[in-house]
Amino acid sequence: SYTAAVAAGRESGVDSVLATYLSDLAWLELNDEQNAAAAVAAVEAIALYQRGGDERSALEVGAVLACVEASEGKAASARRRLAALTAAAGDGGSESAAFVVLVAEARVAEILGELARAVDIRRRTVKMAEGFAQAGLLLAQRAQLARVLDLAGERAEALAIAREVLPVAERIGRGDVVRDCRRILDRASAAPIGSFPSG
């Protein structure tokens, strides 16, 4: 477990190792909606990365805090943090950091109920993921686009993406993507497209 990994990282005394485990833990906790735990892990990881001079990694895990702030209803604070992270990512010239921040921006928009904006940003994360040449990453972003399209009532496109992505995700063992696609398809089988709002 990541809790054990973090403990091992502390015992190692190597900041970079511990920071990596804490960063992974922060994202896992965020995905499980454990916002307080996510924030604690992210703050410690950021401090460790910065102490080691790894500003790019510090910036990337900082995106967790923006998502936590949005989840806590602190919309203005989340937007300010995202703006600062976006500027820093641009200054640093890191495509990885820019991508992570953009993904966080999509999550924040969704949390705040700005579904049209979330869809637009997810389209951009899909485009960016295409440039990284990582099949699993691209599948995950396409599944997230389908999921937010579904939430926004754009059922036809959501279903088309889910049907295309699902068999590939099953083949390469991406359980998270499989789960999201099946949820979309299950909703389709439970009710006709016309029964959902279009906007």
N, C-alpha and C positions, 0 to 999 in steps of 0.2 A: 504494500500500500504506500501511498505518497506520504502518509504520516510517518511510517517507518523510514522511508527514504529521507525525509527531512531530518529525522533523528540521527540517521547515519551521516547525513551531511554536516550536522552540528559536531558530531564526534570527529569527523575528518579534519575540522579546523580550516578547511579551504573555502574561502568566501564564494568563489565562483561556482563551486559545486552546490553549496547550500542555496545560493541565490537561484540557481536553475531549478532546483526542486521546489523552492518556495513559489517561484513564478508559475510553474506547472500547477502547483496546488491552488494558487490564487484563481487561475482560470477554471479549474475543476470545481472549486467551491462556488464560483460565480455561476457556472452552468447548472449547479444543483440548487441555485437560489439561496445559498448560504452567504448572504452579503457581508455580514460582520466578519466571518472567518476569511472571506475572500479579501476584504480590505486589510486585515491584519497581515496576512501572508504577502500581499502586494507591497504594503508599506515597508516591510522588512526587506523584501527582495530589492526594492528600489534603492534603499540605503546601501545594501551590500554591493549592488552593481555600480552605484556611483562611487563608492569607496574604492572599487577596483578600476574605475575609469571607463566602464562600459556604459556609456550614455545611451547607446542604441537600445540595449536590452532594458535599461531603466525606463526609457520612453515607452517601449512596448508594453511592459507590465503596468505602467501608469494608466494605460487604457482601461484596465480593470476598475480603477477608482472612478473613472467617469461613468461607467455602467452602474456601479454601486450607487453613486450620487443620484443618477436618474431613477433608479429603483426606489430610492428613499424620498422621491418627490423634489429633489433639489435640482430642478431643470436648469436654472441659470448657472449654477456651479458646474454642472456636467458640461454645459455648452462652453463655458470659459475654459475648462480643462481641455476639452477636445480641441478648441481653437489653438491653445498653447502647444498641445502635442502635435497638431497638424503643422504648425509653423516650425517646430523643432525638427520634425521629420523631413520637411522640405529643406531646411538649412543643412541637415546632415546628409542629404542625398541618398538615404537608405530606402530602397523600394520595399524591403521587408517591414520596416517601421511604418512607412506610409500605408502599407496594406493592413497591418494590425490596427492602426488608428482608424482607418476607413471602416473596417469591420466593426469596431467599437462604435463608430458614429451611426452605423446602421442599427446596431442593437439599441442605442440610446433613442433613436428616432422611433423605433418600434415600442420601446417601453413607454415613451411619452405619448403614444397613440398617433404619431405622425406617419401613418402607414404609406401614404403616397411617396413621402420622402424616403422612407425605409426601402420601398421597392426600387426607387431610383438609385439609391446608394448600393443596394445589393446587385443591381445590374453592373455597377462599376466594379464591385469586388469580384464578380464573375470574370469581367474583362481582364482585371489585373491577374487573377488566378491563372488564366489562360497563358499568360506570359511566363509563369514560373515552371511550367512543364512538370507539374506534380499531379498525377491523376486523382489521388485521394483528396487533395486540397480543392481541386476544381469541382469534383463531385459534391463535396461538402458545401461549397458556395452556391452551386446550382440548387441543391436541396434547400438551402436557406432562402434562396430567391423564391422557390416554389412555395415554401411555407408562408412567407410574408405576402406573396400574391394571394394565397388562399385566404389569409386573414383579411386582406383588402377586398375580397369578393371577386378577384380576377380568376375565377374557377377554371376556365378553359385552359389558360396558359399554365396555371399551377399543375393541373392534371397532366398536361402534355409533358412537362418537365419531369414530374414524378415518375411517369410511365417509362420515360427514356432512361432516367438515372437509376431506378431501382435494380434492374437486372445486373448492371455493371457493379453497383455497390455490393450486391449479394456475392458476385463473383470474386471481388477482391477483399471481402470481409469487413466492409465499413458498416458496422452495426448501427452507429448513430445516424448515418445517412439512410439506411434501410428503414429504421424506425420512423424518421420524419416522412419519408415517401409513403410508407404504408398508412400513416395517419391521414395523409391527404387523400389517398385512394379509398380508405375506409369511410371517410366522410362523404365521398362521392357516391359510394354504394348505399349509404344510409339515406341520402336525400338527393333529388334531382337538382341539376345546376340552377334551374329557374327558381328554386326555393331560397336561394341565397341572394343577399344584396349585391348589386353590381359596383358599389363604390364604398 
